[in-house]
Amino acid sequence: MMRARCARIAARGAAFALAFALSSFVATADADDAALLAEIRNLAERLDRLEQRNREVENRLESAQTTHARGKALADAQAQTERSLASDRNSEQEPELATRPKAVESESLDQRKQTDQVEALEGIEVGASLTGVVQQVNPGGAAEGARESRANYRGDVTITLPGGSIGDVEGKIFTHFRFGQGSGVTLRPTFTSTPNTTAFQTAASPGDAYAIVAQAWYQLTVPLRIGSFKPQSHDRVEITGGKMDPFAFFDQNAAADDETMRFMNNAFVHNPLLDSGGDIGVDAYGFTPGVRIAYVNEMDKPDTWGASLGVFGSGPGAHFTGSLGDPFIIAQLETTRRFFAGQAGTYRVYAWRNGRAADFADTTERHSGWGLSADQHVGGAVTLFTRLGGELRGSVRFDRALTIGAEFGADGWSRAADGVGIAAAFLRTSHAYRDATADGTLAGYAASGTERTAELYYRFHINDRFDVTPDVQWIRRPGGDGSAPHVFVGGVRARVAF
């Protein structure tokens, strides 16, 4: 670079000297020597062009040096970026070109982890509730003949897990844990087993709370496809086996099936002949091992129908201490139809047989009977229900049962989430029990007529998780004893659930 500049300066000096000499020569030379003057001018123009070329060469050299420096800087930056990308660690000195991909990769990994967690939890359902009840019974209705008040609580936790699949056949695992304390108030002899079906206490010390595995069963759902195209399959077969609550699959009812939210008297929770009467044959907590097979048809949905058959352990077989022979068998037909102004209603009819039922003298014998359970919406906030039951075989305390009632929404006074329930039950004393107690030696009184029970509640919906329900019950002619005083039970139930 310096050599080019020196050469340029020397050339300029020579050009000035030459021009000066030529000027002097021109001043003294003869005017006719025009050719020599023209030659000198040409030489000066060539010198100017040479100088212009020198400047161009100098500019190119400077550009080449700049390009070389930039190329070296780019190579250094690329090497640093490669070193940064090769490391998992982040640093403030690292170039942005490296930190951005790392940030994107880290965010992508976090999202992938979250997606994996969601996929791992997909199909898992968890539900829990805690119910507490305080009740009081009048002196005439209490077992000890004195006013009695009791408190109890019960917790239920359910977990549903995916049970795998075989082609289009899908499995489901269901578990149910229950815990609590308190057996509730005790009544004088009645046909209804308890005014507080939420009460739960194990056979351990009353001062301790224990949890039990109430239910644990596995279910396979087999779609019956049309033309091997699953979305067109509107009927299926369900196969369920394990320890279960038979009332979760039979004798269901939309308005009278959950003692933690609706009616608490056992006569309204299930068919009285099966539950209060004991024909269901389950263990002391209401559960038993068994198998259920059901067919569900939804081809004309929302109108549907189905059929199911259940075989369950009874007597010693219900609590795993005896043979499973002579089980409790129940078959049910059900349908959902829109009979009243497009409102849905579900109707179930069923029959049962129990080879190990107990009669009113606690003797094992074979019982059989039939039942009907129906619930019908008749308006946006009104649901009617009824249950009928009849004993076909067996020496039972009551052989006919009728329960009727309704639940009303409270939207009429801007409390749409609240509920008002009212129901009545009629349990007719059987002829066999009437004859056996005619002299008062078996039960201590002469049974006759029909036991009548009524229940009224108002469910205050505090929020999405919390309900408070005042409840009153009245029992007339308890246990079929026409001379017995009436039974009055009042209480409050509180429930927290998610």
Beta strands, then each sheet from edge to edge (+ up, - down):
strand 1: 125-137
strand 2: 148-166
strand 3: 169-181
strand 4: 210-223
strand 5: 235-244
strand 6: 288-297
strand 7: 304-312
strand 8: 328-340
strand 9: 343-358
strand 10: 364-379
strand 11: 382-393
strand 12: 398-410
strand 13: 415-429
strand 14: 450-461
strand 15: 466-476
strand 16: 487-497
sheet 1: 1+ 2- 3+ 4- 5+ 6- 7+ 8- 9+ 10- 11+ 12- 13+ 14- 15+ 16- 1+
end
